[in-house]
């Protein structure tokens, strides 16, 4: 694990302990393994939908289509092929999107779990809550950050996309919701 110089300069000792405990909790909770398995699952879903699409796109050869006609000489496979073609289109479009949404939802829940585990490690929910508040209120724009690396940061570093970061396509839950949960833990401990 590593922290940036900016984080070290902006957070006090308790806040840094909260952030480091949060990151250690990802390791402790096997989040890396879970997210790897989810990535493989999503890749499998995408490959299967692409495979199904390729089968229907190239379809059976003309000779096998003519031999598949029924005894009356009318081809009954055309309607089935159209239905399968429509299903393939729907799966090719929707399945990868749904799989990605599920992966992001799991990622957001694992963030909440890492917050709770960090509180167990430090026994100080206010340290992480204050750290999140400082990070969220920071007006500095990171010049090296982009949408491709935004998931590596504690808060969305690309301010232009910050409003959209609290959607179902976000890898982290909203910071304000995380702070609220941490403050509830602090009040429950008293």
C-alpha positions in Angstrom: 0.0 0.0 0.0 1.1 3.5 -0.7 -0.3 7.0 0.0 0.3 10.1 -1.9 2.2 13.1 -0.5 -0.9 15.2 -0.9 -2.9 12.8 1.3 -0.1 12.7 3.9 -0.1 16.5 4.0 -3.8 17.0 4.2 -4.8 14.4 6.8 -3.8 14.1 10.4 -2.7 10.9 12.1 -6.1 9.5 13.0 -7.5 10.3 9.5 -4.5 8.5 7.9 -5.0 5.5 10.2 -8.6 5.4 9.0 -7.7 5.5 5.3 -4.9 2.9 5.7 -7.2 0.6 7.8 -9.9 0.9 5.0 -7.4 -0.2 2.4 -6.0 -3.0 4.6 -9.6 -4.1 5.1 -9.9 -4.6 1.3 -7.0 -7.1 1.6 -8.4 -8.7 4.8 -11.9 -9.2 3.2 -10.4 -10.7 0.0 -12.0 -8.0 -2.1 -9.3 -8.4 -4.8 -10.1 -12.1 -5.2 -13.9 -11.4 -5.3 -13.5 -8.6 -7.9 -11.3 -10.9 -10.0 -13.9 -13.6 -9.9 -16.6 -11.1 -10.9 -14.4 -9.8 -13.7 -14.0 -13.4 -15.0 -17.8 -13.9 -14.7 -18.5 -10.8 -16.6 -16.0 -11.8 -19.3 -17.6 -15.2 -19.5 -21.1 -13.6 -20.0 -19.7 -11.3 -22.7 -18.0 -14.2 -24.4 -21.1 -16.3 -24.3 -23.3 -13.6 -25.7 -20.7 -13.0 -28.5 -20.5 -16.7 -29.2 -24.3 -17.0 -29.3 -24.4 -13.9 -31.6 -21.8 -15.4 -34.0 -23.7 -18.7 -34.2 -26.8 -16.9 -35.2 -25.1 -14.5 -37.5 -23.4 -17.1 -39.6 -26.3 -19.6 -38.9 -26.7 -23.0 -40.4 -25.6 -23.5 -44.0 -28.2 -23.4 -46.9 -28.1 -27.2 -47.3 -28.9 -27.9 -43.7 -31.7 -25.3 -43.8 -33.3 -27.1 -46.8 -33.0 -30.5 -45.2 -34.6 -29.1 -42.0 -37.9 -28.3 -43.8 -40.9 -30.3 -42.7 -42.6 -33.0 -44.8 -45.0 -30.5 -46.4 -42.1 -28.8 -48.0 -42.6 -25.6 -46.0 -39.7 -24.4 -43.9 -40.7 -24.0 -40.3 -37.2 -23.0 -39.1 -37.4 -19.4 -40.3 -39.6 -18.2 -37.4 -37.4 -19.9 -34.9 -34.3 -18.3 -36.4 -35.9 -14.9 -36.2 -36.8 -15.4 -32.6 -33.3 -16.7 -31.8 -31.8 -13.7 -33.7 -33.9 -11.2 -31.6 -32.9 -13.0 -28.4 -29.2 -12.9 -29.5 -29.4 -9.2 -30.2 -31.0 -8.5 -26.8 -28.5 -10.7 -25.0 -25.6 -9.1 -26.8 -26.7 -5.6 -25.7 -28.2 -6.2 -22.3 -26.2 -9.0 -20.7 -22.8 -7.2 -20.6 -24.4 -4.0 -19.3 -26.3 -5.9 -16.5 -23.2 -7.8 -15.6 -21.2 -4.6 -15.3 -24.0 -3.0 -13.2 -23.9 -6.0 -10.9 -20.1 -5.8 -10.5 -20.3 -2.1 -9.7 -23.0 -2.7 -7.1 -20.9 -5.4 -5.4 -17.9 -3.0 -5.5 -20.0 -0.3 -3.7 -21.1 -2.8 -1.0 -17.5 -3.9 -0.5 -16.6 -0.3 0.1 -19.1 -0.1 2.9 -17.7 -3.4 4.3 -14.2 -2.0 4.2 -15.3 1.1 6.1 -16.9 -1.1 8.8 -13.8 -3.3 8.9 -11.6 -0.2 9.2 -13.6 0.8 12.2 -13.0 -2.6 13.8 -9.2 -2.2 13.2 -8.9 1.3 14.5 -11.9 1.4 16.9 -12.3 5.0 15.7 -15.0 5.6 13.1 -14.5 9.4 13.3 -11.0 9.1 12.0 -12.1 7.7 8.7 -15.3 9.9 8.6 -13.2 13.0 9.0 -10.7 11.8 6.4 -13.5 11.2 3.9 -14.9 14.7 4.7 -11.5 16.3 4.1 -11.0 14.4 0.8 -14.5 15.3 -0.4 -14.1 19.0 0.5 -10.7 19.2 -1.3 -11.1 21.8 -4.1 -7.8 20.7 -5.9 -8.2 19.2 -9.3 -5.8 16.3 -10.0 -4.2 16.9 -13.4 -3.1 13.3 -13.9 -6.5 11.7 -13.1 -8.9 10.6 -15.7 -12.1 8.5 -15.9 -10.0 5.4 -16.5 -8.2 5.7 -13.2 -11.0 7.3 -11.1 -11.8 4.0 -9.4 -8.4 4.0 -7.9 -9.1 7.1 -5.8 -11.0 7.5 -2.6 -13.2 10.2 -4.1 -13.8 10.9 -7.7 -10.8 13.0 -8.8 -12.4 14.2 -12.0 -14.6 17.1 -10.8 -16.5 17.3 -14.1 -17.9 13.8 -13.6 -18.4 14.0 -9.9 -22.2 14.4 -10.2 -22.4 11.2 -12.3 -20.1 9.4 -9.9 -23.1 8.8 -7.5 -25.0 6.7 -10.0 -25.4 2.9 -10.5 -22.3 3.1 -12.7 -20.0 4.3 -9.9 -17.5 1.9 -8.3 -17.7 3.7 -4.9 -20.8 4.7 -3.0 -21.3 8.4 -2.4 -18.9 9.8 0.2 -21.7 11.5 2.1 -23.5 8.2 2.5 -20.3 6.6 3.8 -19.7 9.4 6.3 -23.3 9.1 7.5 -22.8 5.4 8.1 -19.5 6.0 10.0 -21.1 8.7 12.1 -23.9 6.2 13.0 -21.3 3.7 14.1 -19.6 6.4 16.2 -22.9 7.2 17.9 -23.8 3.6 18.4 -20.5 3.0 20.2 -21.2 5.8 22.7 
